[in-house]
Amino acid sequence: MFYSYFSKKRLTFITLILVGVLGYFSVGAAVAAYPDKPIKVIVPFAPGGGTDLVARTLAVPMGEDLRQAIVIDNKPGGSTIIGTDALAKSPSDGYTLVVATLAHAVNPSLKTKLPYSQDKDFAPVILVGVSPNIVVVSENSPYKNFAEFLAAAKANPGKLSYASQGGGTSAHLAGELFNSMAGTKLTHVPYKGAGPALTDVIGGQVDVMFATASAVGSLVEAGKLRALAVTTPVRSTTPALSKLPTVSESGVPGYSAGSWYGYIAPAGTPSNVINRLNASIKKGVQTPAFKSRVESEGLIIKTGSPEDFAKFLKIEELRWRTVIKDANITPD
């Protein structure tokens, strides 16, 4: 009886160990299984723009690394709010992401109400890179370099104009930051899209535009626009832009503006999944195919940890909030 009692206790103990071991390996298998189905990447813009280019180019190496299809889902509208809201309402399982841009950081300051919580509904995954805006004028403009443009802007307050693709866009914010830091009064002329804005810059109806590199690269090469400077703190390493000075070194010290791209997931996404996605994207942006495609558009690859991206997002949100408030910027 004594032997039987302890035999049963020993059997129960061994059973508990086996259950624990099996449970451990079951959890491990579940973790290792991610991803086991296609991953959807929401692009909150129409096809064809810089954000779409980044997402589609990066989808190839991501898919190869994760061994799953990366499905691009364009959800334009509402200054990226429609696509971002779709992410906020998605399961926190790592199978839905959004390519976030500058709009994600400025929307809380531009909109009186958002359908999601900026601070509670998202989990940063990774920053992909930063792209400069380029200060461009018509090829027929009297300004041959940035110094000439800056001198004219200071000497003629309220008489020079700058175009943007709409209120609250990167071009608009870059122009207002320039006004604030340079002590100028360029008049903002908003358009519904970069195309019509650039058409009027080319035609001379508007003096200048702080345009995205992807929007003006071909126009500069074709001789329709003259590039005067880049808006990033350091010069671009892209061959086509490397000779352009920065706004900061050309008379407006400390000036820094531009576009950027990063990936975010729904809040509550497991940290191991976030880290797996981070590692995959970090690997993907270093592939020759991705680098050659996006660097030709002026993108400076700049990655890091999810925590690094979270800090970057908060800094962007706070610094543009000040610009938006001081210039009384409202979306069109």
C-alpha positions, 0 to 999 in steps of 0.5 A: 500500500505504501509503495502503491501510494508513492507510485501513484504520486510519482506517476502524477508528478511525471504526468504534470511534467509531461503536460508542462513540456508538451504545453511549452512546445505547443506554445513554441510551435504556435510562435514559430508558425507565424506567419501561416497565412498572407499578410495584408499591408494597407497603403492609405493612398491611391496606387502610384505614389511614393508610399505605394512604391515603398510598400510594393517594392518591399513586399517582395523581399518580405514575402521571401523572408516570411514565406508568405504572400504580402498583399497590398491593399490601397485604401486612400482618403481622409488624409490617410485616416480611412486606411489607418482606421481600418488598421485600428479595427483589425485583429492584433495578430500581425496579419494587417499592417499600415504604411504610416507617413508624415500624415499619421503624425500630423492628423491629430493636430489637424483634425478635431476628432479621429475615429481612433486613438492615436496613442492607444490603438497602434503598435510601431513596428519600424521606420523604413526611411526618410525622404527629402522634399526638394525646393523647386522653381520653374526652369524659367524662374529668375532664381538660379540658386537657393540664396537668390530665392531666399534673398527675394523672399525676405525682400518681398514679404507676401509677394512670393507664393508656394504651392502644395498638394493640399492643406496639411501635406508635407509641402505645406508644412515644409513651407510654413516651417520655412516661413517661421524659421527664415522670417519670410511670408510666402503665400500658400497656394493649395491644390488638389494633388501634386500634379496640378500644383507642379503644373502651375510651378512649371508655368510660373503661376506659383513661384516655388514648391517644397515638393517630394523627391518622388514627385519632381525627380523626372521633371527636374531631369527633363529640364522643366523644373530647377532644383534649388535645395533639399530640406533634410538636415544633411545632403542626399547621397542619391547621385541625382540629388547629391550636389544640392545644398540643404536649406539649413546650410544655405541660410536657414540654420537648423531647418529640417523637413521631409517625408518618411515611411514606417510600418505600424500594427494594431495595438496588442500585437504580440511583441514576438510578432512585432520583432519578427516583422521588424527583422524581416523589414530591416532585412528587406530594405537592405536588398539591392533591389529595394535600395536601387529602386527607392534610393533613386527616389531620394529615400534615405534608409533609416531603420531601428527598433520598434521603440526607436520608431515609437520615439520618432513618431512622438517627436514628429507629432510634437514638433509639427503640432507647434508649426500647425498651431503657430501658422493656424493650419487647417486641412482643405 
